């Protein structure tokens, strides 16, 4: 069923949005503060409320007013993460529209709560995968492009939940609608999954350039984003328009609790302003000022008596002896757990933080002795295990050199480099684009090819093609190269490293 959502006016008539197409292609809204992003989201939510279930991630509490007019349930986020996850599952089961109110929490708490809630929506049972519009306001808070003042764990949890929403949510009925003040602050892998765009007023060159690039406009046309007024956007996408279309957002029925500040005349200054400020009012005078009483002075005789007492030698505490940990046995159990994770075909498309949590749970189930390995150690062991290195190669000098070279790269691309290095050391055919894309955690073959170009720019590899069009990757530092391989062959089923 095709439902046309009236978003306002455009040149030549009304600006409509195909709701069914939006559910399949997602939407990105960008504009500086005061450009009308929240007004646009409110218009979209009001017009589509009768047709589709909605969930709003609201960091400022502006959308709770939808509850009075359209019956949304307001979920205050001052709950445990497990409780939020269970509530999200029941929301999908009973098809209730909700507003997750994150007002009053600091940024890190907001990221954790949003990650838990989105995770509950994403992990709902298959029988409850009904269509749902998931609107995330101020998305740069939950999917930041760079690390900020929050902990690395909170950032990875939130970014992983946002990536699942935009990359894998469509098959589960989740249609992401994200709004951000600046595209430069939003993670690229989250923004890149949207096919519909509504670009509002922005002034910074980097944001105008990215907006123009997403809309297929040149640099000269990008200047128009500076001239857009409040509530005016340029729209493009299969659900809106096949060509960039200026749109003016229409009126809304509800209002946000917070609004833009309005100028008000100052009260008349009286001559007694000094007394008004520094003289407490009658109600203030009644309020007691609670101060802790000062401690009573200790008699000098008591202090001298305490100093004269002999010191007691503490008795050693007999701690229960821990059974010795066999390093070989522990390493074998860790390798077994890593193989179990690699046997999951979806493991390549999960974030390292999610895989690490799965690893810790499996280690507890397998009763792996000793302290669990750190996240950085897990990342390196997982990359080596995914490369499928045999014991003889792992002990060679060339493989140790490959590990040193991989250590100069970012954590998320070390696994791709090690897969190429393992193929070169074993004189195996060069991995295909599909194999490299799986190792990188993406379905995009072009990203895998760009990654090879990045390695070559760093001087780590040399790419060449033989007469049959097969690709060869050479490693100058290690004196090895892969056998010719077809870059277009299909990705084989992943096999765990022995």
Secondary structure as the mmCIF struct_conf table of DSSP 4:
data_model
#
loop_
_struct_conf.conf_type_id
_struct_conf.id
_struct_conf.beg_label_comp_id
_struct_conf.beg_label_asym_id
_struct_conf.beg_label_seq_id
_struct_conf.end_label_comp_id
_struct_conf.end_label_asym_id
_struct_conf.end_label_seq_id
STRN STRN1 UNK A 4 UNK A 10
TURN_TY1_P TURN_TY1_P1 UNK A 11 UNK A 12
STRN STRN2 UNK A 13 UNK A 18
HELX_RH_AL_P HELX_RH_AL_P1 UNK A 19 UNK A 25
STRN STRN3 UNK A 27 UNK A 30
TURN_TY1_P TURN_TY1_P2 UNK A 33 UNK A 34
BEND BEND1 UNK A 35 UNK A 36
HELX_RH_AL_P HELX_RH_AL_P2 UNK A 37 UNK A 48
TURN_TY1_P TURN_TY1_P3 UNK A 49 UNK A 51
BEND BEND2 UNK A 52 UNK A 52
STRN STRN4 UNK A 53 UNK A 58
BEND BEND3 UNK A 59 UNK A 61
HELX_RH_3T_P HELX_RH_3T_P1 UNK A 63 UNK A 65
HELX_RH_AL_P HELX_RH_AL_P3 UNK A 66 UNK A 70
HELX_LH_PP_P HELX_LH_PP_P1 UNK A 72 UNK A 72
STRN STRN5 UNK A 73 UNK A 76
BEND BEND4 UNK A 77 UNK A 77
BEND BEND5 UNK A 79 UNK A 79
HELX_RH_AL_P HELX_RH_AL_P4 UNK A 81 UNK A 94
TURN_TY1_P TURN_TY1_P4 UNK A 95 UNK A 95
STRN STRN6 UNK A 98 UNK A 101
TURN_TY1_P TURN_TY1_P5 UNK A 103 UNK A 104
BEND BEND6 UNK A 105 UNK A 105
HELX_RH_AL_P HELX_RH_AL_P5 UNK A 107 UNK A 122
TURN_TY1_P TURN_TY1_P6 UNK A 123 UNK A 123
HELX_RH_3T_P HELX_RH_3T_P2 UNK A 126 UNK A 128
STRN STRN7 UNK A 132 UNK A 136
BEND BEND7 UNK A 137 UNK A 138
HELX_RH_3T_P HELX_RH_3T_P3 UNK A 139 UNK A 141
TURN_TY1_P TURN_TY1_P7 UNK A 142 UNK A 142
BEND BEND8 UNK A 143 UNK A 143
STRN STRN8 UNK A 144 UNK A 144
BEND BEND9 UNK A 145 UNK A 146
BEND BEND10 UNK A 149 UNK A 150
HELX_RH_AL_P HELX_RH_AL_P6 UNK A 152 UNK A 163
HELX_RH_PI_P HELX_RH_PI_P1 UNK A 164 UNK A 168
BEND BEND11 UNK A 169 UNK A 169
HELX_RH_3T_P HELX_RH_3T_P4 UNK A 170 UNK A 172
TURN_TY1_P TURN_TY1_P8 UNK A 173 UNK A 173
STRN STRN9 UNK A 174 UNK A 180
BEND BEND12 UNK A 181 UNK A 181
HELX_RH_3T_P HELX_RH_3T_P5 UNK A 183 UNK A 185
STRN STRN10 UNK A 186 UNK A 186
HELX_RH_AL_P HELX_RH_AL_P7 UNK A 188 UNK A 191
TURN_TY1_P TURN_TY1_P9 UNK A 192 UNK A 193
STRN STRN11 UNK A 196 UNK A 199
HELX_RH_AL_P HELX_RH_AL_P8 UNK A 205 UNK A 214
TURN_TY1_P TURN_TY1_P10 UNK A 215 UNK A 216
HELX_RH_AL_P HELX_RH_AL_P9 UNK A 219 UNK A 222
HELX_RH_3T_P HELX_RH_3T_P6 UNK A 223 UNK A 226
TURN_TY1_P TURN_TY1_P11 UNK A 227 UNK A 227
TURN_TY1_P TURN_TY1_P12 UNK A 230 UNK A 231
STRN STRN12 UNK A 232 UNK A 237
TURN_TY1_P TURN_TY1_P13 UNK A 238 UNK A 240
STRN STRN13 UNK A 241 UNK A 249
BEND BEND13 UNK A 253 UNK A 254
BEND BEND14 UNK A 257 UNK A 258
HELX_LH_PP_P HELX_LH_PP_P2 UNK A 265 UNK A 270
TURN_TY1_P TURN_TY1_P14 UNK A 271 UNK A 272
HELX_RH_AL_P HELX_RH_AL_P10 UNK A 273 UNK A 278
BEND BEND15 UNK A 279 UNK A 279
HELX_LH_PP_P HELX_LH_PP_P3 UNK A 280 UNK A 281
HELX_RH_AL_P HELX_RH_AL_P11 UNK A 282 UNK A 286
BEND BEND16 UNK A 287 UNK A 287
HELX_LH_PP_P HELX_LH_PP_P4 UNK A 292 UNK A 299
HELX_RH_AL_P HELX_RH_AL_P12 UNK A 300 UNK A 308
BEND BEND17 UNK A 309 UNK A 309
HELX_LH_PP_P HELX_LH_PP_P5 UNK A 310 UNK A 317
HELX_LH_PP_P HELX_LH_PP_P6 UNK A 319 UNK A 325
HELX_RH_AL_P HELX_RH_AL_P13 UNK A 327 UNK A 342
TURN_TY1_P TURN_TY1_P15 UNK A 343 UNK A 343
BEND BEND18 UNK A 344 UNK A 344
TURN_TY1_P TURN_TY1_P16 UNK A 345 UNK A 346
HELX_RH_3T_P HELX_RH_3T_P7 UNK A 347 UNK A 349
BEND BEND19 UNK A 350 UNK A 350
HELX_RH_AL_P HELX_RH_AL_P14 UNK A 352 UNK A 365
TURN_TY1_P TURN_TY1_P17 UNK A 366 UNK A 367
BEND BEND20 UNK A 370 UNK A 371
HELX_LH_PP_P HELX_LH_PP_P7 UNK A 372 UNK A 374
HELX_RH_AL_P HELX_RH_AL_P15 UNK A 375 UNK A 387
TURN_TY1_P TURN_TY1_P18 UNK A 388 UNK A 388
HELX_RH_AL_P HELX_RH_AL_P16 UNK A 391 UNK A 394
TURN_TY1_P TURN_TY1_P19 UNK A 395 UNK A 395
BEND BEND21 UNK A 396 UNK A 396
HELX_RH_AL_P HELX_RH_AL_P17 UNK A 397 UNK A 406
TURN_TY1_P TURN_TY1_P20 UNK A 407 UNK A 408
BEND BEND22 UNK A 409 UNK A 409
HELX_RH_3T_P HELX_RH_3T_P8 UNK A 411 UNK A 413
HELX_RH_AL_P HELX_RH_AL_P18 UNK A 414 UNK A 425
TURN_TY1_P TURN_TY1_P21 UNK A 426 UNK A 427
HELX_LH_PP_P HELX_LH_PP_P8 UNK A 428 UNK A 428
STRN STRN14 UNK A 429 UNK A 429
HELX_LH_PP_P HELX_LH_PP_P9 UNK A 430 UNK A 432
HELX_RH_AL_P HELX_RH_AL_P19 UNK A 433 UNK A 440
TURN_TY1_P TURN_TY1_P22 UNK A 441 UNK A 441
BEND BEND23 UNK A 443 UNK A 443
HELX_RH_AL_P HELX_RH_AL_P20 UNK A 445 UNK A 457
TURN_TY1_P TURN_TY1_P23 UNK A 458 UNK A 459
BEND BEND24 UNK A 460 UNK A 460
STRN STRN15 UNK A 462 UNK A 465
TURN_TY1_P TURN_TY1_P24 UNK A 467 UNK A 468
BEND BEND25 UNK A 469 UNK A 469
STRN STRN16 UNK A 471 UNK A 475
TURN_TY1_P TURN_TY1_P25 UNK A 476 UNK A 479
STRN STRN17 UNK A 480 UNK A 481
HELX_LH_PP_P HELX_LH_PP_P10 UNK A 482 UNK A 482
STRN STRN18 UNK A 483 UNK A 483
HELX_LH_PP_P HELX_LH_PP_P11 UNK A 484 UNK A 484
STRN STRN19 UNK A 485 UNK A 485
TURN_TY1_P TURN_TY1_P26 UNK A 487 UNK A 488
BEND BEND26 UNK A 489 UNK A 489
HELX_LH_PP_P HELX_LH_PP_P12 UNK A 490 UNK A 494
#
